[in-house]
Amino acid sequence: MGYGPTSKMLVNLVDGCVQAKNVTPGSAMWTLDGDRTVRTTVVDVTAVKARTAVDVVTDHMTFTASPDLLLCAPDGWVPATDTAGKTVAWTPARKLCRERLTIKPGYEFGYFVGATCADGTVGKNYVSLIVNEERFAARYAAALTACTGLPARLEAVTRPSGYLKRHLPGFRVRVVSSYLSDALRHYVGGDAHHMRQGFPRVVLRDIDTFDGFLDGYIEGDGCRIKGWAGRQIVSCNVSFPAELAQIIGARFTPPRRGMRSQLCVSNRWADRGTFAPEEHPLDPPESSWIKVHEARPRPALGPKPFTFYGYRLAPYPTFLLNGHLVREPW
């Protein structure tokens, strides 16, 4: 019996998708190590003919492979023929070719995350900030570049004001990076909408990063308090300041009327000793679990059998079949 995909199925090389029959020794393939994508190298290629295959139907596609090709499930490796109803490891194949950033923690990273949580927009493959103050936009652009390496610049724009009934001048900072937008969504719990985002605990790595976060967030959604050594945060997302209050040791009472909540941040909040560093990954997870709906037996029609291709790989024995994590039988 064979143990790989059929000849026309797509496998994910580092240089792009190719049909299984076109993989050669020395080719670099993508695979998964935990929730991260890594590279592995093809050492040898074999081809085996057989008259029975299986069509595996997942949430994203249908692929044809040997019945004994193994797919990664939460409880271990499962033969393709037994995967119906199970969940298997998968990563979006279209995102394999994107640039992976080296995100640096520190004050600038915290400032960038805080300002984005307050006033930014996280799109499918971009991150942007539009504000009235040039100084705020310039500081945001500098922090973004410092922590990600992405070039960011200011653009003069106008935007409508519903209150004043006219367009107001402003400044925009925008970078295109699906990796960065995925990272920001991961930091805030999956949904970056200002009313639904969770507190990004990634900024609790150290006090320097958290100080940057406070400065960036208050720059967008806060102000200084006259006559008191502190600042005030105003937010409509009640759960966000409630969690922040626990970190800085402040009292917070959700509003009884209206939608806005307020939190006062003393300049001496660190003296309370409530800050506790936490270690969280800076890189977004690149794998997830998807469901297999069917695993249909597929006999060969006519005299021509199926040709299954198998690969011996190093250092990882696994590879991606159109984003699905697979391997040969043990």
Buried (B, 14 or more C-beta within 10 A) or exposed (E): EBBBBBBEBBBBBBEEBBBBBBBEEEBEBBBBEEBBBBEBBBEEBEEBEBEBBBBBBBEBBEBBBBBBBBBBBEEEBBBBBBBBEBBBBBBBBEBBEBEBBEBEBBBBBBBBBBBBBBBBBBEEBBBBBBBEEEEBBBBBBBBBBBBBEBEBEBEEBEEEEEEEEEEEEBBBBBBEBBBBBBBBBBBBEEEBEBEEBBBBBBBBBBEBBBBBBBBBBBBBBBEEBEEEEEBBBBBBBBBBBBBBBEBBBBEBEEEEEEEEBEBBBBEEBBEEEEBEEEEEEBBBEBBEEBBBBEBBEBEEEEEEBBBBBBBEBEEBEBBBBBBBBBBBEE
